[in-house]
Amino acid sequence: MAARLRDAPAVEAAVVTEGTGLEVALATRGGAVVDLFCEAGDRAGYFSESEVVSPALPMGRLLGWLDGWAAARRRSPGQGAYRDFPDPAPVQVLALEANRFDAAETWRVPLHGGLRAYFQFLPHEDAAEVLAQIRESFDLFCESDPFFQHHRPRWQSILDPPLQGHELDADHPWSRCFIECAGAALSAQPRVTAAPYPCDAFLLHSEFGVPTLLFGPRGAGGHNADEYVELESVIDTARVLLAAALEWCGG
């Protein structure tokens, strides 16, 4: 991508080497991460006759609103490479915070609550448009909630603009070439699917017009401290990439 921004020669095809388990992924999801943070109450109100105002219990209703969106998105009809996914466009909770369980933490009712949500989008969807619908739903929820209408959570987009999805047609010459070369190099036909995550492939595919797919080694533990790939499958990945490059450039 950096080379294309510097007016390097046009690229005819690309592979993003995410860990796909030696499967060919022709599509990726879009994604947006949003933080919802609420502060309420006054430390001076502790040990008084008045109730301590806290967002801790109302945060449960905020989770319920998010769960409603997760259920609605599960009912979204998957298309193309995502048509057989049971949850084609997931909504996930990445973090939830009030007080800590640390032994050094003072026992007190929390005066703040935070929620980090991850919304994913299908390749045919406009991520910004769907996110605007979610934001409108959030505003309506807050206006109708007895707590949040007075203590509105702050909406903060972590990915702005959101990541878009992308999909390369299975009949595209690059798809056919890569799948055929992978089958020959691995001595077995690879599974053709879609990535269960967003990534930057859409930049190459949509922004620069470069036909892009994903292919990479086996492994596990993505985005965790023990993330790994299997060394033998790294060698297999290299063999497939070499075979595809030779066929595409020489054919």
Beta strands, then each sheet from edge to edge (+ up, - down):
strand 1: 14-16
strand 2: 24-25
strand 3: 27-28
strand 4: 30-39
strand 5: 91-97
strand 6: 112-121
strand 7: 154-157
strand 8: 166-167
strand 9: 192-193
strand 10: 212-214
strand 11: 219-220
strand 12: 228-229
sheet 1: 1+ 10+
sheet 2: 2+ 9+
sheet 3: 3+ 8-
sheet 4: 5+ 6- 4+ 7-
sheet 5: 11+ 12-
end
